[in-house]
Amino acid sequence: MKIKFLVIVLSAYITFVSANERPAIQNNRLSNKVVLITGGACGIGKAHALLFASEGAKVVVTTRQKEMEGLALADEICKQGGEALFLKLDVRDESEWQHVIAEIIKKYGKLNVLVNNAGISLGKTIEETTLDEWNDIINTNATGTFLGMKHAIAAMKENGELCSIINISSIDAIIGESVLPAYCASKGATRALTKSVALSCAEAGYKIRVNSVHPGYIHTELAEKEAQDSGLTIEEYLQKVSAMHPIGCIGKPSDVAYMTLYLASDESKWVTGSELVVDGGYIAR
């Protein structure tokens, strides 16, 4: 009888301790944060914008070409009770970065989070890839990320708040794929650049964390373009790619956005220079 009583008491104590050690459920995890998302009109960028706005962020959506989609997304967020702004941005153009950052500071007075998401791909071997195609991918994926960090840091470093830069890289920064040489190179550059800038910010004493996120295959317009480049229908492509992931399916844009939400929030205040993989187990093999 005594043993049974002790077991009940011990069980209750463990439950009490576990409950008190467990973090409280978070709502409005990005409350009062101003977030800039590049390539934000569709796919992974759109998933970020919708999720971050639902968590209380003031979201600035940018894109180079899909202006109507960007405006519609900002309007959708506002109609749902959030706060959003659309600005046109070619990430390859430094003057446009300067203009966008200035507009954000003018409207909101600060910038807390940058998600460098804009990117393009090309399904060609190195022998098939032209110099112009190479330069276009490097300028968009790598140089665009460099420019974003450079100008975001200038805006973030004096605001006194915890800030975060998140670079959307790829598993192709960690492994190689024979038909994606330019893409692999650009994302590999982003991976290494992230670590360098994380150290630079830390050593300067800035309250800015810099991390990279490495998605596996995600069902976006970019994936549909890769299917086309491979000569497959989207159904054939999805079936093929799903089988490549141990978890058994291709990822969704929201899978990446939820990973990035952690890095954007103050919950990750001790995380910098890291690379977080979200790939359904793809590179675990």
WOHUZI-V733136 format. One record per run of one state. SS is the DSSP state (hx for helix, st for strand, lp for the rest). FROM is the first residue (numbers start at 1). TO is the last residue. If there is no record, write none. Layout:
SS;FROM;TO, SS;FROM;TO
This chain:
lp;1;1, hx;2;21, lp;22;33, st;34;37, lp;38;42, hx;43;54, lp;55;57, st;58;63, lp;64;66, hx;67;79, lp;80;82, st;83;88, lp;89;93, hx;94;108, lp;109;112, st;113;116, lp;117;123, st;124;124, lp;125;130, hx;131;156, lp;157;162, st;163;168, lp;169;170, hx;171;173, lp;174;179, st;180;180, hx;181;204, lp;205;207, st;208;215, lp;216;217, st;218;218, lp;219;220, hx;221;229, lp;230;233, hx;234;244, lp;245;250, st;251;251, lp;252;252, hx;253;264, lp;265;265, hx;266;268, lp;269;274, st;275;278, lp;279;281, hx;282;284, lp;285;285
